[in-house]
Amino acid sequence: MKFDSLAELIAMEGHGVYVWSAYGLFFLAFTLLVVLSASQHKRWLSQQRRLLKRQSQPQTSAHTSEE
């Protein structure tokens, strides 16, 4: 499909609103997916660091055994 001007490309013979809104929604969803995935990954790494730090500390028992 060939367009003679930028305005014709944007209008797309009356279908531009649907086409460009679909592109907009796709890029919005894709951006949200990337941002939320990166945030979740950072949270997971932080959680793993805390767990590793807790496991590397010497274990002290709060309970005393009375035999």
C-alpha positions, 0 to 999 in steps of 0.5 A: 500500500502506497501513501502519497503523504504523511497525512494519508499514512496517518489517516489510512483511508479512514482506518488510521484510528484503529490501526494506530490505537492498536499499535499504541496499546501494543507498545503500552502493554509491551512497556508495562511488561518490560517495566514490571518484569524488571521490577520483579527481577530486582525484587527477586534478586534482593530477596535472594541476597537477603536469604544468602546473607541470612544463611551465611550467618552463624546459626544461633539457637534460641532454644536451650536443650535441657536433657 
